[in-house]
Amino acid sequence: MNVELTIYHRDGCHLCERMLHQLRSLQDELDFDIREIDIDGDPALKQRFSAKIPVLAVGEEILCCHFLDERGLRLELAGD
């Protein structure tokens, strides 16, 4: 079963678009699914993540904010 990564983002965010592009380029190699959540659709998420997006998480664990930590992602996925 693939690991599901969650990216919290918002429309029009260039950093979000960059992280999504990077994740998609690694998806086949590292075998994960991407769940995209627009924080503007949820007031609690908007308050929690507004200044941090994009936020990449595995379950409840936040892996990185703003920029993709590819090394950290690889380590996280290798540990599963």
N, C-alpha and C positions, 0 to 999 in steps of 0.2 A: 504494500500500500504506500502510495506517495505521501510525503509529508506536505501539509498545507501551510504555506506562508501567507500571512495577512499583511497587506499594505494599506495603511490608512492614508488617504490622499484627499485632494480636492481638485475640481476641474480648473484648468488654467494655470496650474502650478508647474513651472518648468522643472523644478527639482523632482517632483513626483513623476513627471513624464520620463525624465532621465533614469530614475531608479527602476521604473517599470520596464523600460527598454533593456537595461542591464540584466534585470531578472529574467526577462524572456529569452535573452541570449544565452543564459546559463541553464535554462529550464530542462532541456533535453539531457544535457550532460549530468546534472545533479539530481534529476528525477524528483521534482516537487511540483505542487499545484499552487497557483496564485489566487488568493481571494482578495478582491479589491473592495474597499469600503470607503465611500465618500463621506468624510466627517461632517459635511454641511447638511447631511440628511438626519443627523442625530445630535441634538443640543449638548448632550453629555460628552460625546466624543469630540465635538467641536471645542468645547471648553477645555477638555483634557489635552488635546493634541494640536490645537490651532497654531501655536508658535513652533511646533516640532516637526511638522510634516515635511516630507513623507516619513512615516514611521513603519518599520518592518518588524513583524512579530512572528514567533512560533508559539502557538497557544497564547498563554498570558505573558510569555517572556519577550521583552523588547530586545531585538538584536541591534538595531541602529536607527538613527534619526538623521534627516537631511541628506546624507550620502550613504551609498551602499558600502558596507564593510564586507567585501567579498571574502576575505580571509576568515572573518568571524562566521560568516554564513557557511563556508566550507567546513569549518571545525564543528559547527552545530550539527550539520547534516551528517557528518562522518561519525558523530557520537551516537546517533540513533540506531 
